[in-house]
């Protein structure tokens, strides 16, 4: 085995130990205890308990060492973004991301900023989906509990009816008015007490259902939102597309779809760093979001690509609105606030297609994507409209 292979195996072994897959953690803890003990000065024949600082300082140093090793082993820049990822990995705060890094490292592939961006997004989406799944299970349990409460109320009502019927029948045979009044009073008191109990149970169930509904809506929004730009994500875009397609067909309105891609985005990341690239993504997202309304939807489709839906606008009108956003970005001169270095001209290219000029949703999206490719090949910083398939008539919304 070469020295390089030995070093690589040692690095992977250390990663597995940090993520709780090795056996050396116990040794680390033992060494930590020794460090704490040695840090406590022992007077002749006396002992004092270590201070709080003497206890947590070695652990803090080990944590900083692990974070530093993460960045060094993967040749990553020291940035707030990468520091946060390193901390989440070594503390186990993001187990899915840890697993993804382990699998990639074991395949001998590099952990780059670009890959981390996709991995963090995938891990975040999975976490939101897991949270949503857990919430749905909890909601199902509480709905079942609410059903039990309602059944209890129905059973209590049935018991009241039975008791009332029995006591009404006994009234006819009662020989004493005073005894009858006493029985009615006792029955009424019992009914009031049961009613109060059921009211409390129903009120608590109603409050819990309202809390779960609010949490469910918040979790659903998080699952459908891109964490970086705040725009809808690809999953949400697919649902929006299906809804807008149904609406456009029902109202006989035009519908078009566009894909937008930032030009030379890799160059921006390579020159200015990943956090600066994130800021450029947010600026473009904000510019596109300003053209959106109730019938125009903008989403981050992945990486530096955005998707746009236009309902109720002709293809020319949709092109004009999207091209206005393109011109606005192209005229701005953005500066990297961290280094005061200008980004230069930031532009994007786009491809636009009439949805009803194609056999279906997938074909229209493919046409828009091909038009985007044409815009890139033709010099970038432009919006290209896709042509209808040759020999295939344009279909009406109806």
C-alpha positions, -999 to 999 in steps of 0.1 A, spaced: 0 0 0 14 34 -10 18 63 15 -9 82 -4 -34 53 -1 -25 49 36 -31 87 42 -64 85 24 -76 54 44 -65 72 76 -86 103 66 -117 82 58 -112 63 91 -111 95 110 -143 107 93 -161 75 103 -149 79 139 -162 115 140 -196 104 127 -200 77 153 -190 48 131 -156 40 147 -144 28 180 -118 55 189 -143 80 204 -139 62 238 -102 68 236 -108 105 228 -131 108 258 -105 91 280 -79 115 268 -102 144 274 -107 132 310 -70 131 314 -67 166 301 -92 178 325 -76 160 354 -41 174 345 -55 209 343 -66 208 379 -37 218 401 -34 194 430 -22 207 463 -2 184 486 -26 158 499 -57 178 487 -81 177 457 -106 202 443 -133 197 417 -124 211 383 -140 243 373 -166 245 344 -140 261 321 -116 233 328 -143 208 318 -156 223 286 -124 239 272 -108 206 260 -141 196 244 -143 230 226 -107 226 213 -115 191 200 -146 205 182 -126 233 166 -100 208 155 -126 186 139 -141 216 121 -107 227 108 -99 191 97 -132 190 78 -123 221 58 -86 210 53 -94 174 42 -119 186 16 -99 216 5 -128 240 13 -126 278 18 -130 291 53 -164 308 49 -195 312 71 -213 288 48 -186 260 50 -180 266 87 -218 260 93 -217 228 73 -186 215 90 -202 222 124 -234 204 114 -214 174 102 -191 169 132 -219 174 157 -243 152 138 -269 180 134 -275 169 98 -273 131 97 -285 128 61 -258 152 49 -232 132 69 -243 100 52 -241 117 18 -205 130 25 -194 96 38 -207 78 6 -191 104 -16 -158 102 2 -158 64 1 -162 66 -37 -131 88 -38 -151 118 -51 -143 154 -39 -166 173 -16 -168 206 -35 -188 238 -28 -210 231 -58 -218 196 -47 -224 208 -11 -250 233 -24 -270 205 -40 -264 181 -11 -275 207 15 -306 214 -5 -314 177 -9 -308 171 28 -330 201 37 -358 189 14 -356 154 29 -357 169 64 -388 189 55 -405 158 40 -396 138 71 -410 165 93 -442 167 72 -446 129 74 -441 129 112 -466 157 115 -491 139 94 -488 108 116 -493 130 147 -523 147 130 -538 113 122 -534 103 159 -550 135 171 -579 132 147 -584 97 160 -584 111 195 -608 138 185 -631 111 170 -629 92 204 -640 124 221 -669 129 198 -679 93 202 -678 99 240 -701 129 235 -725 107 215 -725 80 241 -731 105 269 -760 119 249 -775 85 244 -771 78 282 -789 111 290 -817 101 267 -821 67 282 -820 82 318 -845 109 309 -868 83 294 -865 61 324 -872 89 348 -901 104 328 -917 69 329 -912 68 367 -929 101 371 -962 86 363 -958 61 391 -944 85 416 -965 90 447 -945 119 462 -940 152 445 -910 159 467 -893 126 458 -899 134 421 -883 168 424 -853 153 443 -848 127 415 -850 154 388 -826 176 406 -800 148 410 -804 139 373 -800 175 362 -768 179 383 -753 148 369 -761 160 334 -745 194 340 -714 177 353 -711 154 324 -717 183 300 -690 204 315 -665 175 312 -674 169 276 -672 206 268 -637 207 283 -626 177 262 -641 192 230 -624 225 236 -590 209 241 -595 188 210 -605 218 190 -575 238 202 -551 210 194 -566 206 160 -561 243 153 -525 242 164 -518 211 142 -534 228 113 -512 259 116 -481 237 120 -491 216 91 -495 247 68 -461 261 80 -444 228 73 -460 224 39 -448 259 30 -413 250 41 -413 218 20 -423 238 -11 -399 267 -6 -363 271 -18 -342 278 13 -319 303 -4 -342 325 -25 -375 322 -7 -391 313 -41 -412 281 -47 -389 251 -54 -391 226 -82 -417 204 -64 -440 234 -58 -435 245 -95 -448 211 -107 -479 216 -86 -483 252 -99 -479 240 -135 -507 214 -131 -530 239 -115 -524 267 -140 -528 242 -169 -562 232 -156 -572 269 -151 -560 279 -186 -579 250 -202 -611 257 -183 -610 295 -191 -596 292 -226 -566 313 -217 -530 312 -232 -503 296 -211 -466 297 -216 -436 284 -197 -400 297 -196 -367 285 -182 -341 311 -172 -304 304 -165 -278 328 -151 -249 333 -176 -214 322 -166 -225 314 -131 -197 290 -125 -172 318 -133 -189 339 -106 -186 312 -80 -150 304 -90 -139 341 -89 -159 354 -60 -167 323 -39 -199 305 -31 -215 330 -7 -211 357 -33 -227 334 -59 -256 329 -35 -261 367 -33 -262 369 -71 -288 341 -71 -309 361 -46 -307 393 -67 -318 375 -98 -346 358 -79 -358 391 -65 -358 407 -100 -378 378 -114 -402 378 -85 -411 414 -92 -427 404 -125 -448 377 -108 -485 382 -99 -516 360 -95 -511 346 -130 -473 347 -133 -453 323 -111 -415 322 -106 -397 293 -90 -361 281 -85 -359 250 -106 -324 240 -94 -289 254 -93 -288 287 -112 -319 279 -132 -354 294 -127 -388 285 -141 -416 310 -150 -453 304 -158 -474 330 -176 -512 325 -178 -535 350 -196 -507 365 -217 -499 359 -253 -464 345 -261 -453 380 -272 -466 396 -240 -449 370 -219 -416 375 -238 -419 413 -233 -423 409 -195 -395 384 -191 -372 404 -214 -378 434 -192 -365 415 -162 -335 404 -183 -327 440 -193 -330 452 -157 -304 427 -145 -281 434 -174 -281 472 -166 -271 467 -130 -235 467 -118 -232 445 -88 -203 446 -64 -191 419 -41 -196 435 -7 -171 412 10 -142 422 -13 -154 454 -30 -146 436 -63 -172 442 -90 -190 412 -105 -190 427 -139 -222 425 -159 -245 398 -146 -270 385 -172 -293 356 -178 -306 338 -208 -341 323 -213 -362 300 -234 -400 305 -237 -426 282 -251 -464 282 -257 -477 253 -237 -507 246 -259 -485 245 -291 -472 211 -279 -488 177 -271 -484 180 -234 -467 196 -204 -435 176 -208 -431 185 -244 -437 222 -237 -410 222 -210 -386 204 -233 -392 230 -260 -386 259 -235 -354 241 -224 -342 238 -260 -350 274 -266 -328 283 -235 -300 263 -250 -304 282 -283 -302 315 -264 -269 303 -247 -254 292 -280 -264 324 -297 -245 347 -274 -264 347 -241 -283 376 -225 -314 371 -245 -348 354 -244 -356 330 -273 -391 319 -282 -395 282 -291 -412 274 -324 -441 251 -327 -433 215 -338 -432 214 -376 -463 199 -392 -482 200 -359 -510 226 -356 -512 249 -325 -537 235 -301 -563 258 -286 -567 261 -248 -602 246 -251 
